[in-house]
Amino acid sequence: MLILNKLGVPFAFLFLSHVVFAGDNEKINAHSCAQIDNKIAKVKTAMENRYSEKRGQSLRAKLKGLQKQKTYCKRKNFSTS
């Protein structure tokens, strides 16, 4: 029973992470990848200006999401510029 508990947790994590992250990967296509570099540049430019803490959190989350999307685009060999 102890071995099952030790093995069950990693397998459960792998299964759940696949379910959670699969949705992001399915939305990636050549059209959505085409302007990703421009979007990242706009967010970085906005981050150079003054902003509130709430806006900063929003910009960091958006940048993180765009970088993740760029990674998926590169994996599928889509152009990002």
N, C-alpha and C positions, 0 to 999 in steps of 0.2 A: 504494500500500500504506500509506503514511503517513497519508493522509486517512482510510482505512478504520479505522486504529487510533484516530485522534482521534475519529471518529464512533462507533466501536463501543463505547467505554467508556461514554459517556452513555446510549446506547440499552440497553446491558446493565444499567446501573444502574436505569433506568426500568422495565425488564421485571422485574428481580428485586425492586425495591421494591414493585411492584404485586402480585406473588405473595406477598410477605411480609406486607404490610399489608391485603390483601384479606380474610384470615381474620378480623381484628378487626371489620371493618365488617359482615360477614355475620351476626354474632351479635347485632347491635343490633336490638331491637324495643321496642315501647311498654312492655312489662312490665319489661324490664331497665333502662329509663330512668326508671321511675316514682320510684324512691327514691335516685337518684344524688346529689342535693344532700345528703340526710341522711347518706349514706355518706362524702361528702367532709368534712362537718362533724365526724363521729366521728373520722376520721383526723386532722384538724387539731387537735381537742381532745386526742387521744392524743399529738400532737407537742408540745403545751405541757407535758406531764409529763416527768419524767426518764426516760431510757431509755439502753440500751447503744448502742454504735456499730452493732452488727449490727441491732438493733431499729430504729434511726434510718434505716438504709439500706432496710430493709424498708418502713417507713412512707413514706419518700420515693418508693420505687418504686410502692407502692400508690396514693399520691396522684397520681402522674404518670399511671398507668393509668386512674384514675377521671376525671381531667381530660380525657384523650384520649377516653374513652368519652362524656363529656358533650358534647364537640365533635361527635362522630358523631351523638349524639341531636339536637343543635341543627340539624345539617345536614338531618336527616330530619324536622324539625319535631315531635319528640316532647317531651312535658312531662318536666322533670327534677325536679320537686318533688312 
